[in-house]
């Protein structure tokens, strides 16, 4: 599998060195995720399940207390 070159940092990343964030890259039919302090390790998923996951996060369905 080819690892993408164009990673984008989360808009919720902290300040400072910028190493406390999640990064995302899109490939053909695939979404790649990694943590900035361990860039060699990443997860891959399809856009549909990732969109479903984000929808649930935004609606507080994965939070320990509702958002």
C-alpha positions in Angstrom: 0.0 0.0 0.0 1.3 3.5 -0.9 1.4 5.9 2.0 0.1 9.3 1.0 2.4 12.4 1.0 -0.3 15.1 1.6 -1.3 14.8 5.3 -3.6 17.4 6.9 -3.6 18.2 10.6 -6.8 18.3 12.6 -8.2 21.8 13.2 -8.4 20.8 16.9 -4.6 20.3 17.1 -3.0 22.0 20.1 -0.4 24.8 19.8 3.3 24.5 20.5 5.3 22.1 18.3 2.2 20.8 16.6 3.0 17.2 17.5 -0.2 16.5 19.5 -2.6 15.9 16.7 -4.4 13.6 14.3 -3.5 13.8 10.7 -5.6 12.7 7.7 -4.8 11.9 4.1 -7.2 10.8 1.4 -6.3 8.4 -1.3 -8.4 6.7 -4.0 -11.3 5.2 -2.1 -9.3 5.3 1.2 -8.9 7.5 4.2 -5.6 7.3 6.1 -5.3 8.5 9.8 -2.1 8.8 11.9 -0.9 10.5 15.0 1.7 13.1 14.3 4.2 11.9 16.9 4.2 8.3 15.3 3.9 9.0 11.5 5.0 5.6 10.4 2.0 4.0 12.0 -1.4 4.7 10.4 -4.9 3.3 10.0 -6.8 3.1 6.8 -10.6 2.9 6.2 -13.1 3.5 3.4 -14.8 7.0 3.2 -18.3 5.6 4.1 -17.4 4.1 7.5 -15.2 7.1 8.3 -18.1 9.5 7.6 -20.4 7.4 9.8 -17.8 7.5 12.6 -17.4 11.3 12.4 -21.2 11.7 12.4 -21.4 9.8 15.6 -18.5 11.7 17.2 -20.1 15.0 16.3 -23.4 13.9 17.8 -21.8 12.8 21.1 -22.6 9.1 20.6 -19.0 8.0 21.4 -18.5 10.4 24.3 -18.6 9.2 27.9 -21.0 12.1 28.6 -23.2 13.6 25.9 -21.8 16.7 24.2 
